[in-house]
Amino acid sequence: MAVLMTAQLPGATQEMMDGLRPLLEQIRAAKGFVVHANGPVPGGWRVTEVWDSQADFESWFEANVKPAFPEGAPLPSITFDELSD
């Protein structure tokens, strides 16, 4: 089932997100990826994505995002909501 992934990144900045920009090119080819959006929120940054499944997102995140995350930066708080057709 398709999911909406929402990640909250406390303290994240435009510069930090710009550093992760190369991942956006890779994500388009990721299994199960549908759409990505992100932007500033009070106290940090929010990323939202739609994936075919939570497992597809988690596989991509573990292989691509975690290794690219800035050292010492806290990992995002991630939630998932199931989407209906």
N, C-alpha and C positions, 0 to 999 in steps of 0.2 A: 504494500500500500504506500502511496506517495506520502511524503512528510515535509512539513515546513520546519527547517532547522533555524533556530535563533541563537546566536552567540553574542554574549555581552562581554566586552573587553574593557574592564575598568582601567582607567589611566592611559588607554591607547590614544595615540595622536595621529594626525595626518601623515607625519613623517614615518611613523612605524608602519602604517597601512601601506604607504608608498613602497616600503621595503618588501612587502609581501606581494606586490603587484605581479611579479612573474608567475605566481601561482594561478592568477586569473586566466592566464593563457593556457596553462595546463588543465585547469578545471573543465574547460569546455569539452575536452576529450574524455573526461572521466566517466566510467560506467555509472549510469543512473542519474547523472547531473541534468538538471532542467534549467534553473535560472539563479542568478546571484544579484544581490543588492547590498550596499553598506553605506553607513554614514555616521556622522558624529551625533552623540547623545550627551546629556549632562553627565559629566564625570568619565567619559570614555567614548567607546565606539560600539555600534551594533552591526552585525552581519546577519542577513537573512538569505536563506537559499531553499529551493525546492529540489528534492531528490526523489527518485523512484522508490527508495527504501532507506531506512535508517542504517541498515548494514552497508549499503553502497557508500553513504557519507562517511561512516566510521572507518571503513577500509581506506578511503581516500585521505581522510584526515590523519590517520596514523602513519601512512606512508609518505605524505607530502607536506602537511602543515606542521605537525609537531617538530620534525627535524629542521624546518625553516624558521621556527619561531625564535625571536631574539632571546639570547641567553639572559636568564634572570627575570624575564617578563612572565607574569602569571598567565597560565593557560586560561582560555575563555570559559565562562560558564555557559553550557550548552543545553538547550531544551528542544524537544521535538513535539510537534502536534501532527496527528494524522489528518490527511486531507481526503475529502470525498470527491468522487468524480462529478 
